[in-house]
Amino acid sequence: MATKHGGTQQHAGQAAHTSKGTNGVIATKDAHDPNEMTREQRQHAKKRAAAEKKRKKLKAGDSDRQVKKSPVMLMFMIILAIYTLTPLLWLIINSTKTQGDLLSTFGLWFGNGFNLFDNIKELFTYRDGVYLRWFGNTLLYVVVGAGGATLLATLAGYGLAKFNFPGRRGVFATVIGAIAVPGTALAVPTFLLFAQLGLTNTPWAVILPSLVSPFGLYLIWSYAVNAVPMEIIEAARMDGAGEFRIFFQIVSRLLAPGIVTVLLFAIVATWNNYFLPLIMLSNPKWYPLTVGLSQWNAQATGSSPEPIFNLVVTGSLVTVIPIVIIFLMLQRFWESGLSAGGVKQ
């Protein structure tokens, strides 16, 4: 009996040991299961958790939010929309008119015929296609000037946000002060400087001033303060990456919405730039579209007038189309580029 009882106890002990061992293995395996997940599975789990958290937050906000209708505000927005779209509507309608219809018919309605394609053909062939020359000049100023301004603003803004160096506060104060100075106030001093350097009446007279964008620098700085964690930069430095490699391979991707926003500002400013090219350039072959169309419009006055208002209107419409396309392509980054970094999390 003792032997049988002892054997039973031994058997129970072995079973308990086996169960314990089994439980231990299971517990150990369960403890290591998260570490055995693939990278894609972890990223998917994080995205699901973030989406669920965002959904709950939005649901809670919707329950607390009370939508109020304001007839006065609705009327104000309608008036604002009409005020904004009327000039564009006028431009589209009058681009379809001949010179005679343009001067004799109502501005917000079509003329006796549809001459849009004839106007476009004449626009591109007038004076040996000088309009195409001006269009190419404008593209040159935008690509080099706006692109360079975005790159310099991004580098400088990131440097001010993430590097400590002597005179940092002074540089930042100078940038903030430069934002308050209008570009027209600097046009004459810039002209005198470029005249002494012999750069007037050359593309550099338009490109070099366009490379400076204090407002773009400020936007990148305000975005980079919170959008680029120092932990990522320090980890990249510990892995042996240089500063330029960190910027172009890591930081530039984190700053993408801000960069696109600054690029859009720079493109619009350079494309619509009129006063600086007007005082810097005297040779029509370097005119941008803004100055060239203005010269065409001035042909209607003088000792031997040659009005071509139909080409001026059609050229203005063609000038607007590329900037509208660029804006529609980049506007999805607009809100994130302006608001991100404005709230500390």
Secondary structure per residue as TSV (DSSP state, phi and psi in degrees):
chain	resnum	aa	ss	phi	psi
A	1	M	-	360.0	-43.1
A	2	A	H	-62.9	-41.1
A	3	T	H	-65.2	-41.2
A	4	K	H	-66.0	-41.9
A	5	H	H	-64.0	-41.0
A	6	G	H	-65.2	-38.7
A	7	G	H	-64.8	-37.3
A	8	T	H	-65.0	-42.7
A	9	Q	H	-63.5	-39.7
A	10	Q	H	-64.1	-42.8
A	11	H	H	-63.4	-42.3
A	12	A	H	-63.2	-39.7
A	13	G	H	-63.6	-41.5
A	14	Q	H	-64.1	-39.5
A	15	A	H	-64.0	-43.3
A	16	A	H	-62.5	-40.8
A	17	H	H	-63.3	-41.4
A	18	T	H	-65.3	-42.8
A	19	S	H	-63.0	-41.8
A	20	K	H	-63.0	-42.7
A	21	G	H	-65.0	-40.4
A	22	T	H	-63.9	-45.3
A	23	N	H	-61.8	-37.7
A	24	G	H	-63.5	-42.0
A	25	V	H	-64.4	-42.6
A	26	I	H	-64.9	-44.3
A	27	A	H	-62.3	-42.6
A	28	T	H	-63.7	-41.2
A	29	K	H	-66.0	-42.0
A	30	D	H	-63.7	-37.1
A	31	A	H	-66.3	-28.9
A	32	H	H	-95.6	-3.1
A	33	D	T	-58.4	-46.2
A	34	P	G	-57.9	-35.4
A	35	N	G	-73.9	-21.5
A	36	E	G	-87.8	-0.6
A	37	M	S	-70.7	145.2
A	38	T	-	-74.3	166.7
A	39	R	H	-64.1	-40.2
A	40	E	H	-63.2	-38.5
A	41	Q	H	-65.9	-39.9
A	42	R	H	-65.8	-43.3
A	43	Q	H	-63.3	-39.8
A	44	H	H	-64.1	-41.4
A	45	A	H	-64.4	-39.8
A	46	K	H	-65.1	-40.9
A	47	K	H	-65.4	-40.0
A	48	R	H	-64.6	-41.2
A	49	A	H	-65.4	-42.0
A	50	A	H	-66.0	-40.5
A	51	A	H	-65.3	-40.4
A	52	E	H	-64.9	-40.5
A	53	K	H	-64.2	-41.9
A	54	K	H	-66.2	-38.9
A	55	R	H	-63.7	-43.3
A	56	K	H	-64.7	-38.6
A	57	K	H	-66.3	-43.2
A	58	L	H	-66.2	-37.6
A	59	K	H	-65.2	-41.5
A	60	A	H	-66.1	-37.6
A	61	G	H	-68.4	-38.3
A	62	D	H	-66.2	-33.5
A	63	S	H	-70.1	-28.6
A	64	D	H	-90.2	-18.4
A	65	R	-	-82.9	135.7
A	66	Q	-	-114.1	118.6
A	67	V	-	-82.0	125.2
A	68	K	-	-115.5	132.0
A	69	K	-	-96.1	133.7
A	70	S	-	-125.9	106.8
A	71	P	H	-60.1	-34.8
A	72	V	H	-65.2	-45.0
A	73	M	H	-65.6	-38.9
A	74	L	H	-61.4	-44.3
A	75	M	H	-63.8	-39.5
A	76	F	H	-63.4	-41.5
A	77	M	H	-67.5	-36.1
A	78	I	H	-64.6	-44.9
A	79	I	H	-62.4	-40.7
A	80	L	H	-64.9	-40.5
A	81	A	H	-64.2	-42.5
A	82	I	H	-63.5	-43.7
A	83	Y	H	-62.0	-35.7
A	84	T	H	-77.5	-39.6
A	85	L	H	-88.6	-17.8
A	86	T	H	-60.6	-45.6
A	87	P	H	-60.8	-38.5
A	88	L	H	-67.0	-39.6
A	89	L	H	-63.4	-42.8
A	90	W	H	-59.1	-41.6
A	91	L	H	-64.9	-42.9
A	92	I	H	-66.3	-45.0
A	93	I	H	-65.4	-46.1
A	94	N	H	-75.3	-14.1
A	95	S	T	-71.4	-14.6
A	96	T	T	-93.8	2.9
A	97	K	S	-103.7	156.9
A	98	T	-	-80.5	174.9
A	99	Q	H	-59.6	-42.6
A	100	G	H	-68.4	-43.9
A	101	D	H	-65.4	-32.4
A	102	L	H	-63.3	-32.9
A	103	L	H	-94.5	-13.3
A	104	S	H	-116.9	-9.8
A	105	T	S	-111.0	166.9
A	106	F	-	-65.3	136.8
A	107	G	T	-66.4	-29.2
A	108	L	T	-102.0	26.0
A	109	W	S	-146.4	159.5
A	110	F	-	-73.7	160.6
A	111	G	-	-88.9	-156.2
A	112	N	S	-77.1	-19.4
A	113	G	S	-147.1	171.6
A	114	F	-	-105.4	103.9
A	115	N	-	-116.6	24.6
A	116	L	H	-60.3	-48.1
A	117	F	H	-69.6	-34.1
A	118	D	H	-66.0	-38.9
A	119	N	H	-65.4	-40.4
A	120	I	H	-65.1	-41.3
A	121	K	H	-62.8	-44.6
A	122	E	H	-67.3	-33.2
A	123	L	H	-60.8	-43.0
A	124	F	H	-82.6	-10.8
A	125	T	H	-110.8	-9.0
A	126	Y	T	-65.8	129.8
A	127	R	T	51.2	53.0
A	128	D	T	59.6	33.6
A	129	G	T	72.2	37.0
A	130	V	H	-65.6	-24.6
A	131	Y	H	-62.7	-40.0
A	132	L	H	-64.0	-35.2
A	133	R	H	-62.7	-45.4
A	134	W	H	-65.5	-36.6
A	135	F	H	-63.9	-42.6
A	136	G	H	-64.8	-39.0
A	137	N	H	-61.0	-42.9
A	138	T	H	-62.9	-42.0
A	139	L	H	-62.1	-40.0
A	140	L	H	-61.2	-47.4
A	141	Y	I	-63.9	-35.8
A	142	V	I	-72.7	-46.6
A	143	V	I	-65.1	-49.4
A	144	V	I	-78.4	-47.0
A	145	G	I	-70.7	-55.5
A	146	A	I	-68.4	-39.9
A	147	G	H	-64.3	-44.3
A	148	G	H	-65.6	-38.7
A	149	A	H	-63.2	-39.4
A	150	T	H	-66.3	-42.9
A	151	L	H	-64.5	-46.6
A	152	L	H	-65.9	-40.6
A	153	A	H	-64.6	-37.7
A	154	T	H	-67.5	-45.7
A	155	L	H	-62.2	-47.1
A	156	A	H	-69.0	-41.5
A	157	G	H	-64.7	-41.5
A	158	Y	H	-65.5	-40.0
A	159	G	H	-64.0	-41.6
A	160	L	H	-67.9	-30.5
A	161	A	H	-80.5	-31.3
A	162	K	H	-121.5	-0.6
A	163	F	-	-123.0	140.4
A	164	N	-	-103.5	125.7
A	165	F	-	-150.9	157.6
A	166	P	T	-61.8	134.7
A	167	G	T	84.7	10.9
A	168	R	H	-61.4	-44.6
A	169	R	H	-65.9	-36.3
A	170	G	H	-65.3	-41.5
A	171	V	H	-63.4	-43.4
A	172	F	H	-64.5	-40.4
A	173	A	H	-64.5	-36.6
A	174	T	H	-64.5	-41.4
A	175	V	H	-62.9	-45.3
A	176	I	H	-62.1	-40.5
A	177	G	H	-66.0	-34.5
A	178	A	H	-67.4	-28.4
A	179	I	H	-63.5	-34.7
A	180	A	T	-77.7	-10.9
A	181	V	S	-90.8	120.5
A	182	P	-	-68.7	149.3
A	183	G	G	-64.1	-32.0
A	184	T	G	-65.3	-28.3
A	185	A	G	-70.2	-22.9
A	186	L	G	-98.5	-2.0
A	187	A	H	-66.0	-47.0
A	188	V	H	-66.2	-48.8
A	189	P	H	-58.3	-37.0
A	190	T	H	-65.4	-39.4
A	191	F	H	-63.3	-44.6
A	192	L	H	-62.5	-39.1
A	193	L	H	-65.3	-46.7
A	194	F	H	-70.5	-28.1
A	195	A	H	-66.4	-39.6
A	196	Q	H	-68.0	-30.5
A	197	L	H	-84.3	-7.2
A	198	G	T	75.1	26.1
A	199	L	-	-104.2	-2.4
A	200	T	T	-68.0	154.0
A	201	N	T	63.3	28.7
A	202	T	S	-132.3	159.2
A	203	P	T	-58.8	-28.7
A	204	W	H	-64.3	-25.0
A	205	A	H	-66.7	-22.6
A	206	V	H	-98.7	-36.6
A	207	I	H	-72.6	-47.7
A	208	L	H	-61.5	-46.5
A	209	P	H	-64.3	-27.2
A	210	S	H	-72.3	-16.7
A	211	L	T	-73.3	-15.7
A	212	V	-	-96.1	120.4
A	213	S	-	-136.9	85.4
A	214	P	H	-61.2	-38.7
A	215	F	H	-65.6	-39.8
A	216	G	H	-63.8	-39.3
A	217	L	H	-61.5	-42.9
A	218	Y	H	-64.1	-40.0
A	219	L	H	-62.9	-43.6
A	220	I	H	-65.8	-40.8
A	221	W	H	-60.3	-48.7
A	222	S	H	-64.7	-30.6
A	223	Y	H	-78.6	-40.7
A	224	A	H	-71.7	-22.8
A	225	V	H	-55.6	-43.5
A	226	N	H	-109.4	-19.1
A	227	A	H	-80.6	-19.8
A	228	V	S	-116.5	101.0
A	229	P	-	-68.5	139.7
A	230	M	H	-66.2	-25.7
A	231	E	H	-62.0	-37.5
A	232	I	H	-67.7	-41.6
A	233	I	H	-64.6	-44.3
A	234	E	H	-64.1	-39.2
A	235	A	H	-64.4	-39.7
A	236	A	H	-66.5	-37.3
A	237	R	H	-66.7	-38.8
A	238	M	H	-65.6	-29.1
A	239	D	T	-80.0	-1.8
A	240	G	T	95.0	10.1
A	241	A	-	-77.4	140.8
A	242	G	-	-79.5	170.2
A	243	E	H	-66.1	-39.6
A	244	F	H	-69.4	-37.1
A	245	R	H	-66.4	-39.9
A	246	I	H	-61.0	-43.1
A	247	F	I	-66.6	-50.5
A	248	F	I	-78.2	-26.7
A	249	Q	I	-99.5	-23.4
A	250	I	I	-118.5	-59.1
A	251	V	I	-64.9	-40.6
A	252	S	H	-61.4	-32.1
A	253	R	H	-73.0	-37.5
A	254	L	H	-69.4	-30.0
A	255	L	T	-93.2	7.4
A	256	A	H	-53.4	-48.2
A	257	P	H	-61.0	-41.8
A	258	G	H	-65.8	-38.4
A	259	I	H	-64.1	-42.9
A	260	V	H	-64.2	-38.2
A	261	T	H	-63.6	-46.6
A	262	V	H	-63.7	-39.0
A	263	L	H	-61.8	-40.9
A	264	L	H	-64.5	-43.2
A	265	F	H	-58.6	-46.0
A	266	A	H	-66.9	-38.7
A	267	I	H	-63.9	-47.2
A	268	V	H	-63.1	-43.1
A	269	A	H	-64.7	-41.5
A	270	T	H	-73.4	-39.1
A	271	W	H	-64.6	-37.7
A	272	N	T	-94.3	6.6
A	273	N	-	-64.8	126.1
A	274	Y	-	-125.2	-48.6
A	275	F	H	-68.0	-42.6
A	276	L	H	-63.5	-50.4
A	277	P	H	-62.9	-29.0
A	278	L	H	-63.6	-40.7
A	279	I	H	-89.7	-19.2
A	280	M	H	-89.0	-30.0
A	281	L	-	-113.8	136.2
A	282	S	-	-122.2	-14.1
A	283	N	S	-91.1	119.5
A	284	P	G	-59.3	-22.2
A	285	K	G	-70.9	-14.2
A	286	W	G	-106.8	7.0
A	287	Y	-	-65.3	143.4
A	288	P	-	-82.7	178.4
A	289	L	H	-63.4	-37.2
A	290	T	H	-61.5	-47.5
A	291	V	H	-72.7	-38.6
A	292	G	H	-62.9	-45.8
A	293	L	H	-65.3	-33.8
A	294	S	H	-64.7	-37.9
A	295	Q	H	-67.4	-38.2
A	296	W	H	-63.5	-40.5
A	297	N	H	-65.5	-31.3
A	298	A	H	-75.6	-11.3
A	299	Q	T	-68.0	-14.1
A	300	A	T	-75.9	-12.1
A	301	T	S	-118.7	164.4
A	302	G	S	116.4	-172.3
A	303	S	S	-71.9	-35.7
A	304	S	S	-126.6	78.9
A	305	P	-	-67.4	144.7
A	306	E	-	-138.4	75.8
A	307	P	-	-68.4	132.5
A	308	I	-	-135.3	54.9
A	309	F	H	-63.0	-32.3
A	310	N	H	-64.2	-35.7
A	311	L	H	-75.6	-33.5
A	312	V	H	-64.4	-44.1
A	313	V	H	-67.6	-45.1
A	314	T	H	-65.0	-40.7
A	315	G	H	-64.2	-35.6
A	316	S	H	-65.2	-39.7
A	317	L	H	-63.8	-45.7
A	318	V	H	-63.9	-33.4
A	319	T	H	-67.1	-34.6
A	320	V	H	-73.8	-32.4
A	321	I	H	-57.4	-49.0
A	322	P	H	-61.0	-40.0
A	323	I	H	-69.4	-32.4
A	324	V	H	-67.0	-42.0
A	325	I	H	-62.8	-44.9
A	326	I	H	-61.7	-42.5
A	327	F	H	-63.9	-42.9
A	328	L	H	-65.3	-32.5
A	329	M	H	-72.9	-33.4
A	330	L	H	-103.5	-8.0
A	331	Q	G	-66.2	-21.3
A	332	R	G	-67.6	-20.1
A	333	F	G	-90.0	-5.9
A	334	W	H	-63.4	-53.5
A	335	E	H	-64.7	-44.9
A	336	S	H	-67.1	-34.4
A	337	G	H	-68.6	-30.4
A	338	L	H	-87.7	-35.4
A	339	S	H	-91.8	-30.1
A	340	A	T	-65.4	137.1
A	341	G	T	88.2	-9.3
A	342	G	S	-82.0	-19.1
A	343	V	S	-120.2	125.3
A	344	K	-	-81.7	128.8
A	345	Q	-	-103.1	360.0
